[in-house]
Amino acid sequence: MRELGELLRRLRKGAGLTGKELAQRAGVAQPTISRIETGQLLPTPETVDRVSAALELGEADRGALDALLVRLRDEVSRLKGGLAGREAANAARVRSAGWMAVFSSAMVPPLLQTAEYARLALTIGREVDEDDAARAAAVRVEAQAVLFEAGRKFAFVLTEGAVRTWPGSPSLMLAQLDRLAQVATLPHVRLGVVPWRTEAPAFPLHGFTIFDGSVSVVESLTGDLTLTETGDLEAHEEVFEAFAGAALYGDDLRSLLSEIGADYRALGNHSTD
């Protein structure tokens, strides 16, 4: 939380205020300001609003402060709650977004996963507590309710490789393909898959999720990387639009999913021979 303290100190000094003067203007205790600036305290939303008003922050500074606080609260939740805590933090971030753009080249995104796929995505190749993983999978699936809420918009672009990477049995993936086909029919969801037969518009080095055009989150094996710099966001948006332009939608998407499903059924038949 040292980064938050440094930001608040810079904003306070920019306003020409001492810590005591800021505390008086914000109506909070002076030790509260001191603890935030020294990285010992993560402020409540109410305290943030009070301090922001006292500093008369502009849109850019308040945006930078809010983005940093979102990341820090996520990190604290993850540290406290294990896998389930991490998923709860992800769910809160999803619920706070009005629109999302999700690109994935290696796996089905969490908002589109079936319960069994989610369980395997959280556990395969990892040493995890089974109860914690089960809670995390349940939280992940419950978070998918936002897909059915009015007023939100979602855009998903997957490569065919993401759909053909199977963590479990062929029958699990057949159920996952059905899930993708169902979600693609929702009025405020745009779901496309870039087929292998199409030339890639860029090298898909990693997946990412853009929230409201202000934050892009890259998931890694050990945690998430939260990007808020304009250059990073523009680069991710450009890559997303390039892959979105190469993706299949509607009837073409359903045909592709049917072809992939036929391959999974063949794999299932082969495994039982």
matplotlib code that plots the C-alpha trace (Angstrom):
import matplotlib.pyplot as plt

x = [0.0, 3.1, 2.1, -1.2, 0.6, 2.9, 0.0, -1.9, 1.2, 1.8, -1.8, -1.8, 1.4, 0.1, -2.9, -0.5, -1.8, -0.2, -1.5, -3.2, -4.9, -6.1, -7.5, -9.4, -10.9, -11.9, -13.3, -11.1, -8.5, -5.0, -3.5, -5.8, -4.1, -0.7, -1.4, -2.6, 0.5, 2.8, 1.2, -0.3, -4.0, -6.3, -9.0, -12.8, -14.8, -16.3, -12.8, -11.7, -14.7, -14.0, -10.3, -11.0, -13.5, -11.1, -8.3, -10.8, -9.4, -10.0, -11.3, -7.9, -6.5, -9.6, -9.6, -6.0, -6.8, -9.8, -8.0, -5.2, -7.7, -9.5, -6.2, -5.1, -8.5, -8.3, -4.8, -5.9, -9.0, -6.8, -4.3, -7.0, -9.2, -7.1, -8.7, -12.2, -11.1, -9.5, -12.7, -14.8, -12.5, -12.9, -16.7, -16.8, -14.8, -17.1, -20.2, -18.8, -18.3, -20.8, -19.1, -16.3, -14.2, -12.5, -9.9, -8.6, -6.3, -5.7, -8.9, -12.6, -13.0, -14.4, -17.7, -18.4, -17.2, -19.5, -19.2, -17.0, -14.7, -14.4, -13.4, -10.7, -9.5, -8.8, -7.2, -5.5, -1.7, -1.9, -1.5, -4.7, -7.0, -10.0, -12.5, -11.1, -11.2, -14.8, -15.8, -13.9, -15.6, -19.0, -18.2, -17.0, -20.2, -22.4, -20.7, -22.0, -25.4, -24.2, -24.5, -28.3, -28.5, -30.0, -27.9, -24.6, -22.6, -20.1, -17.8, -15.9, -13.3, -11.7, -9.2, -10.1, -7.2, -9.0, -12.0, -9.9, -7.8, -9.6, -8.8, -11.1, -13.1, -14.5, -18.0, -17.1, -16.0, -19.3, -21.2, -18.9, -19.5, -23.3, -22.7, -20.9, -23.7, -26.3, -24.5, -23.9, -27.7, -28.0, -28.9, -26.2, -23.4, -21.2, -19.2, -16.9, -14.2, -11.3, -10.9, -7.6, -8.1, -8.0, -4.7, -4.0, -4.0, -1.4, 0.5, -1.9, 0.8, -1.8, -5.4, -6.8, -10.1, -10.8, -13.3, -15.1, -12.2, -10.3, -8.6, -7.1, -6.4, -4.0, -4.2, -1.0, -0.3, 0.4, -1.9, -3.3, -1.5, -3.7, -2.9, -4.3, -1.8, -3.3, -0.7, -1.4, -5.2, -4.9, -2.6, -5.1, -8.1, -6.3, -5.5, -9.0, -10.6, -8.2, -9.1, -12.8, -12.7, -11.3, -13.8, -16.9, -20.3, -23.9, -24.6, -20.9, -19.9, -22.5, -21.1, -17.6, -18.7, -20.5, -17.3, -15.3, -18.0, -17.8, -14.1, -14.7, -17.4, -14.9, -12.3, -14.9, -15.7, -12.0, -11.4, -14.1, -12.9]
y = [0.0, 2.2, 3.2, 4.6, 6.5, 8.1, 9.1, 10.7, 12.5, 13.9, 15.0, 16.6, 18.5, 19.6, 21.1, 22.9, 21.2, 19.7, 16.4, 18.1, 20.6, 17.8, 15.9, 19.0, 19.7, 16.0, 15.6, 12.6, 12.1, 13.3, 9.8, 8.4, 10.5, 9.7, 5.9, 6.1, 8.0, 5.6, 2.5, 1.2, 1.7, 1.0, 3.6, 3.0, 4.3, 7.0, 8.2, 8.2, 10.4, 12.8, 13.1, 13.5, 16.3, 18.0, 17.9, 19.0, 16.3, 16.6, 13.7, 12.4, 12.4, 10.8, 8.2, 7.3, 7.1, 4.9, 2.5, 2.1, 1.4, -1.3, -3.1, -2.9, -4.1, -7.0, -7.9, -7.7, -9.9, -12.5, -12.6, -13.1, -15.5, -17.9, -19.1, -18.3, -14.8, -14.2, -15.3, -13.0, -10.1, -10.9, -11.2, -7.7, -6.2, -7.8, -6.5, -3.0, -2.9, -1.7, -3.3, -5.8, -6.9, -10.3, -11.9, -15.4, -17.6, -20.5, -21.2, -20.5, -17.2, -17.6, -15.9, -18.6, -21.7, -24.6, -25.6, -28.6, -26.7, -24.0, -26.5, -28.0, -24.6, -23.7, -27.0, -28.8, -28.7, -26.9, -27.9, -26.4, -27.1, -29.0, -27.2, -23.8, -24.8, -25.9, -22.6, -20.7, -22.6, -21.9, -18.2, -18.1, -19.7, -17.5, -14.4, -15.4, -14.1, -10.6, -12.0, -11.9, -8.4, -5.6, -2.6, -4.4, -5.2, -8.0, -8.8, -12.1, -13.1, -16.5, -18.3, -21.8, -23.0, -21.8, -23.9, -26.9, -26.9, -29.5, -29.9, -32.8, -35.4, -34.9, -35.0, -32.1, -30.1, -31.0, -29.4, -26.4, -26.0, -26.0, -23.3, -21.1, -21.5, -20.6, -17.5, -16.3, -15.9, -13.3, -9.9, -7.9, -10.5, -10.6, -13.9, -14.7, -17.4, -16.9, -20.2, -21.8, -21.5, -17.7, -15.9, -14.4, -10.6, -10.6, -13.0, -13.8, -13.7, -13.7, -13.1, -10.0, -8.4, -4.7, -3.2, 0.0, 1.1, 2.1, -1.0, -4.1, -7.2, -9.9, -13.2, -15.1, -18.4, -16.7, -13.6, -10.8, -7.8, -4.7, -2.1, 1.4, 3.3, 4.8, 3.2, -0.3, 0.1, 1.4, -1.6, -4.1, -2.5, -2.5, -6.2, -7.0, -5.2, -7.0, -10.5, -9.5, -8.6, -12.1, -14.0, -15.9, -15.0, -16.2, -19.1, -19.3, -19.6, -22.3, -24.3, -24.0, -25.1, -28.1, -29.1, -28.9, -30.9, -33.6, -33.9, -34.2, -36.9, -38.8, -38.5, -39.8, -42.8, -43.5, -43.5, -46.1, -48.5]
z = [0.0, -0.2, -3.7, -2.3, 0.4, -2.1, -4.4, -1.5, -0.3, -3.8, -4.2, -0.7, -1.4, -4.8, -3.0, -0.7, 2.5, 5.5, 6.8, 9.7, 7.3, 5.0, 8.0, 9.2, 5.7, 5.2, 8.7, 9.6, 12.3, 11.5, 12.3, 9.6, 7.0, 8.4, 8.3, 4.7, 3.6, 5.4, 3.8, 7.0, 6.2, 3.3, 3.6, 3.4, 0.4, 2.7, 3.7, 0.1, -0.8, 2.0, 1.2, -2.5, -1.9, 0.5, -2.1, -4.8, -7.1, -10.9, -12.9, -13.9, -10.4, -8.9, -11.7, -10.9, -7.2, -7.8, -10.1, -7.6, -4.8, -6.9, -7.4, -3.8, -2.5, -4.9, -3.6, 0.0, -0.7, -2.5, 0.3, 2.9, 1.1, -0.9, -4.2, -3.0, -1.9, -5.3, -7.1, -4.8, -5.7, -9.4, -9.0, -7.3, -10.2, -12.7, -10.9, -10.9, -14.7, -17.2, -20.1, -20.6, -23.5, -23.0, -25.2, -24.6, -26.6, -24.2, -22.2, -22.0, -20.0, -16.4, -17.2, -19.8, -18.0, -16.9, -13.3, -14.0, -16.4, -13.7, -11.1, -13.3, -14.4, -10.8, -9.8, -12.6, -12.4, -9.0, -5.4, -3.8, -0.9, -2.4, -0.2, -1.1, -4.8, -4.5, -2.9, -5.6, -8.4, -6.8, -6.6, -10.2, -11.5, -9.3, -10.8, -14.2, -13.3, -14.5, -18.1, -17.7, -16.2, -18.3, -18.9, -19.3, -22.4, -22.9, -25.9, -25.9, -28.5, -28.3, -30.6, -31.7, -29.6, -26.5, -27.3, -28.3, -25.1, -22.9, -19.2, -18.7, -20.7, -24.2, -22.7, -20.4, -23.5, -25.3, -22.4, -22.5, -26.2, -25.5, -22.9, -25.4, -28.0, -25.4, -24.2, -27.7, -28.1, -25.3, -26.7, -24.9, -25.4, -28.5, -28.7, -31.5, -32.1, -34.5, -36.5, -37.1, -40.9, -40.5, -40.6, -37.1, -37.1, -34.2, -32.0, -29.1, -26.3, -23.5, -22.7, -21.1, -19.9, -20.4, -17.9, -19.0, -21.1, -18.0, -16.7, -18.4, -16.4, -17.5, -15.7, -15.0, -13.3, -10.0, -10.0, -12.0, -13.6, -13.6, -16.3, -16.3, -18.4, -21.6, -23.8, -22.4, -22.8, -26.3, -27.3, -25.7, -27.4, -30.8, -30.4, -29.3, -32.3, -34.6, -33.4, -33.2, -36.8, -37.7, -35.5, -36.6, -35.1, -35.4, -37.7, -38.7, -35.0, -34.4, -37.4, -36.1, -32.6, -34.2, -36.1, -32.8, -31.1, -33.7, -33.0, -29.2, -29.8, -31.9, -29.1, -26.7, -28.9, -29.3, -25.6, -25.0, -27.7]

ax = plt.figure().add_subplot(projection="3d")
ax.plot(x, y, z, "-o")
ax.set_aspect("equal")
plt.show()
